[in-house]
Amino acid sequence: MASTPTHFSLSLSTKQVNRKPNYPSSLQKPKLLHTHSLFSSPKNHFHLNSKRASVSSACSARRSTIRATSSQVMDPFAAKIETGLPAIVDVDLGNRSYPIYIGSGLLHKPEFLQRHVHGKRVLVVTNKTVAPLYLDIVVDALTRGNPNVSVESVILPDGEQYKDMDTLKKIFDKAIKSRLDRRCTFVALGGGVIGDMCGLAAAIFLRGVNFIQIPTTVMAQVDSSVGGKTGINHDLGKNLIGAFYQPQCVLIDTDTLNTLPDRELASGLAEVIKYGLIRDAEFFEWQEKNMQTLVARDPSALAYAIKRSCENKAEVVSLDEKESGLRATLNLGHTFGHAIETGVGYGQWLHGEAVAAGMVMAVDMSYRLGWIDDSIVKRVGDILKLAKLPVAPAETMTVDMFKSVMAVDKKVADGLLRLILLKGPLGNCVFTGDYDRKALDDTLRAFCKS
């Protein structure tokens, strides 16, 4: 397939240029709230497009050293990931940098995990669904030929509804009863809920211990395991309690997707689609051609989609670790989506399902503002349907429910709700509070019965 030059000034790759990667040299590399102030005067505008990304003065970001060419984007099958030989994507954060390993059969390669274990004690945090499938394999990978390491595990209930303080306490209970010290390593084995809770536990246990991410869902592999966002939910809003805390590494064994239910697979594809919409138009075009192949679980297509998504995420995190501006653009559809998750009850909708509906709402609002043309609206709806994802919120959602939850969204600043919206050609977005409040109201009314 012919390719055209990419226009990203923030372009992508796995090769680091001006720094030493921070991994061993042996590798080459709902209660209603008062909300009217959120929809008043506009402030704070952040713009990202495929030709440049300008970061506000509040975001003192460094230039990423990641590079890629459009041929990498448009010809992904030219170099398939070989079994046991991972692709490596670096998250460039100075002395907190770490590798993302992506490949088939990595859980059966102990060297990739063992090199990132600090001390002699490990706590694996997993859930009742994942533990029977992979816990023994991970324990073997941590201890094979390494008898000085002892491994404990804590098995939590499975589901977004358990991403709370009571469940988090179970991790601390196990760690304290096992007398783990500051040189221990926590290992998150599971999807986004496990990764978020294990990461938060690692951030605050003994004021911070090392941890490793082993994501087993598409959602976790392409998004939540990368970048150090950790947290739990509150009854009034999703992920309101948390910390930025980076792992030692992320190990993505693509074989774990073989046991992933279809609904979970589709949920993760919502985040893959997001990267194309906000910053990588060529990746989105590839997805349009290959979505049915992804849904059919073609290993090469999934490996490429995961790698390309991680490259996008790694670059953004490298430039804006704590979401001063640029990183917020990764939340396209999330403000609407989090409201859906909270409004219908945690666990009723999967995160990616809610984000998919939220992206449709964000695209609708972008169109009402005159910032995109109707062809993008259609393409977004079409690709989400191909991915077997919802294109509207739950029928029980009301305008007041949306506004109530959005009032406590983490992107509210000085009483003003800021949103990620599309603007311009495909692959362009803005993070801004500078929009006509009527467009938001019209979108909410268009998707809600009341």
Sequence and secondary structure as in RCSB ss.txt:
>XXXX:A:sequence
MASTPTHFSLSLSTKQVNRKPNYPSSLQKPKLLHTHSLFSSPKNHFHLNSKRASVSSACSARRSTIRATSSQVMD
PFAAKIETGLPAIVDVDLGNRSYPIYIGSGLLHKPEFLQRHVHGKRVLVVTNKTVAPLYLDIVVDALTRGNPNVS
VESVILPDGEQYKDMDTLKKIFDKAIKSRLDRRCTFVALGGGVIGDMCGLAAAIFLRGVNFIQIPTTVMAQVDSS
VGGKTGINHDLGKNLIGAFYQPQCVLIDTDTLNTLPDRELASGLAEVIKYGLIRDAEFFEWQEKNMQTLVARDPS
ALAYAIKRSCENKAEVVSLDEKESGLRATLNLGHTFGHAIETGVGYGQWLHGEAVAAGMVMAVDMSYRLGWIDDS
IVKRVGDILKLAKLPVAPAETMTVDMFKSVMAVDKKVADGLLRLILLKGPLGNCVFTGDYDRKALDDTLRAFCKS
>XXXX:A:secstr
        SS   S  SSS  SS TTS        GGGGSS   EEEE SS EE  TT           HHHHH 
GGGS   TT  EEEEE  GGG EEEEEETTGGG HHHHHTT  SSEEEEEEETTTIIIIIHHHHHHHHTT TT E
EEEEEE  SGGG SHHHHHHHHHHHHHTT  TT EEEEEESHHHHHHHHHHHHHGGG  EEEEEE SHHIIIIIT
SS EEEEEETTEEEEEEEE   S EEEEGGGGGG  HHHHHHHHHHHHHHHHHH HHHHHHHHHHHHHHHTT HH
HHHHHHHHHHHHHHHHHHH TT SSGGGGGGTTHHHHHHHHHHH BTTB HHHHHHHHHHHHHHHHHHTTSS HH
HHHHHHHHHHHTT  SS  TT  HHHHHHHHTT TTEETTEE EEEE SSTT EEEES S HHHHHHHHHHH   
